[in-house]
Amino acid sequence: MQIIFEKSVPERHGVSLPCSDVPARHTVAEKYRRKTDAALCELSELDVVRHFTALSRRNYGVDTNFYPLGSCTMKYNPKITEKIAGLTGFSALHPLLPQLRRGGMLTQGALAVLYELEQLLCEILGMDAFTVHPLAGAHGELTGMMLIAAYHRDKGNRKTEILIPDEAHGTNPSSAAIAGFSVRSVPTDPDTGVLDTNTLEAMIGEQTAGIMMTNPNTLGLFNPQIARIAELAHRYDAQLYYDGANLNAILGKFRPGDADFDIVHVNLHKTFATPHGGGGPGAGPVGVRKHLEPFLPVSRITKRTDNTYALNYDFPKSIGYIAPFYGNFAVCLKAYAYILMLGGKGLIEASENAVLNANYVMHSLKNDYHIPYLKTCMHECVVSAKNQMKHGIHAIDIAKALIDRGFHPPTVYFPLIIKETMMIEPTETESKETLDAFIIAMKEIAAAAKETPDALHAAPQTTPVGRLDETKAAKDMDVNFTG
Ligand SMILES: *Cc1c(COP(=O)(O)O)cnc(C)c1O
């Protein structure tokens, strides 16, 4: 496909309007004015519309197809929440509008949304206070690490280290390191697939500022020793952090606050159905227990006795601003609408379906693929290409072959602790028909691995560009391909 500039034809016009009869009046000084016309492409309106429509049809997303990307929850984003976020009462608000007095009540509705979202998240996660300011999951983690640092600084604790299981999402160690901590990786027990308490006990000490956990972890397994882990952490005043990016497994079933976690972050753009991907806006609210509340970022929303809301900046121990204004407001609004739409019962049902779907996929594939931990999984399951390796087929070949069959590949080669991993998260929003079609495609690929492995090495063949050298593609980008 040609890029739009290559389609340009000199003198072709998109619109033909009569020349303006108003004399030109320049406000830019002569020396700054361009001497020649900008090198824009010259095309008809139809050329442009067709060009971009053709490009848009090459997009792949949850609105077009199944997207089983493990540890990323790419689920259906209800359009009704988009509609709510588009209401002019919200979308036309300026973040600097006065809160109350002189500006009348213009911003009270928006403040109520943020306040009530904080309250709902407190209830869902069992925490005492929330901030919705962080702009992504990783940003929530960084905020959480800054809170841990502020807490220990305030108490005069000299603690330098964060312990993180080796299956954790890569953002965990990065966030801890950016906040100034050194990071030690705790090995996962290969037999159980979860963090082992004895290993943790051998590593924890006075130097430990916190422990970052994901539970269920990135293998989709829930750690049953969580009470002992919390007890160990608190013996050393280490803060227990819960990476709640993907809560699909636990809504209404398990609350991190009840298990003595001190801090949690949530990805609204995963669990609470706000769109994400391609670097689009996200939100990573952070919840804390009472003892960490004084350190939360400003501003904070308070409810006055007359039931109006105010932005409050008077928190002397606060870590300060972590984002401009009040977070990604439209993302928070969509998540708020989604939570109210589902209600308590609906959220529980969402989790039950997410877990059921993941177990259905895992058990349907167990005769074709190696399952490293064949026991009940939570919202995602891990499958490996170990059986296919004897035919020279790797996880990457299976991922590419899925593209030819109309599916987005699952997450591959993560978590790092399993060889040839494929981490599949079907989510609660997919129908049995969709899951069955995916399972059939995976089974076909397993059969092809035995019979026609060369065909799999050549995949994908249905895309404008075939298999790329991914390192070269990133370092030596050539967007001017033909095809
Ligand atoms: C997605 C994810 C993150 C990071 O969230 P971003 O919004 O992408 O920064 C952290 N931890 C886990 C387990 C995740 O799945």
Boltz pocket constraint, residues with backbone or C-beta under 6 A from the ligand:
constraints:
  - pocket:
      binder: B
      contacts: [[A, 71], [A, 72], [A, 136], [A, 137], [A, 138], [A, 139], [A, 169], [A, 171], [A, 172], [A, 214], [A, 243], [A, 245], [A, 246], [A, 267], [A, 282], [A, 284]]
      max_distance: 6.0
